[in-house]
Amino acid sequence: MAQIAKPTIEEIWSQGNPNGRKFKCVKALIVLSTQGGTSGDIPASLFGLSKIFEVENPVGSDDKSYMIGPSYDGSQIYSYTALSGAPANISGTIRLIVKGNTG
């Protein structure tokens, strides 16, 4: 498993609801070299999070959209193939928004 480079953070903000639940939101560029389909490739800690709840708008530098989402336990991000839903590694630069918590 190749080590992923530290992402380029473009923006960080908080988002919450009236009940006081708050999420840390991180808009970032990540450079993948055959990563995303293997356990632990893209950990939550890479974005300063302990748990990921949502991944939004994953778009590659080639203007392709990608199927990317958090693992069941929120500890990492997985990428998937559109047709089979099976884990799939990605190579390229992807811009995405990751939402989660830090504690």
N, C-alpha and C positions, 0 to 999 in steps of 0.2 A: 504494500500500500504506500503510495507516494505521499509525502508530506505536502499539504496545501499551503500556499503562500498566504501571508497576512492580507486580508482584503483592504481595498481602498475605501474608506468610509466617506460617503458624500454628505450625509445628513444623519442626525440623531434627534429624536423627539419623543415625548411621552403622549400616550393616548389612553383615555380612561372612560369610565361610565359613571352615572350618578351614584352608584353603590360604592364608589371609592376604589374599584379595581383599576389598576394602571398597568400599562404595558410599555416596555421600552421598544421603540421602533428604530430600526437601523436600515438606511438605504446605502447599499454598498456595491462595489464592483469586485467580483471574485474571478480569479484566473484559475481554471481547472485544466489539469493535464491527465485525462483519463481518470476522473474521480466522480463521486456522487452515487454510484451504484453499490459501493462496498461499505460495510459497516465501519463507522468511525471516520470516514473520509472528510466530511464537512461537519465538525462538531459545533454545538451551540456556543461553546466558549470562544470560538473564532470571532463571534460578534459581540462578546462581552455579556452573553446570556447564560443562564443556568438551564432554561427550558424554553423551547421554541413552540409557539402556539400556531403560528401562521406564516406562510411565505407567499408574497404577492408579486405579481408582475415580473416573472423571470424572463428577461429578453436578452438574447445573445448579441454580441457585436456584429454578427452576421444578419441581424434583424429577425432571427427565428425565435419563436416562443418555445419554452421548454416545460415539461411536466416535472415540477419540483415541489416537494412538500416535506413537512416534518415527519420524523419517525413517530411511532405510536407513543413512545415515552417522552418525546420532545427533546431528546438529547442530541439529535443531529438532523441533517437534511439529507434526503434521498432524491435521486433523479430516476425517472421512469420512462419507458418507451410508451408512446401513445397507443399503439395497437394492442400490445399484450399486457401492459401494466407491470411488466417485469422490471426489476432494477436495471439501470443502464448507466454506464459511465459516460461522462461528457468531457470533451476537450474544447476549450475556448474561454472567452471572457463573457461573463454574465452579469447583468445589473439586476438586482432584486431588492425587495424590502422584506426584512425579517422582523417579526413581532414576537416578543416573549417577555420573560421576567428575569430578574437578576438575583433573586433570593430564594 
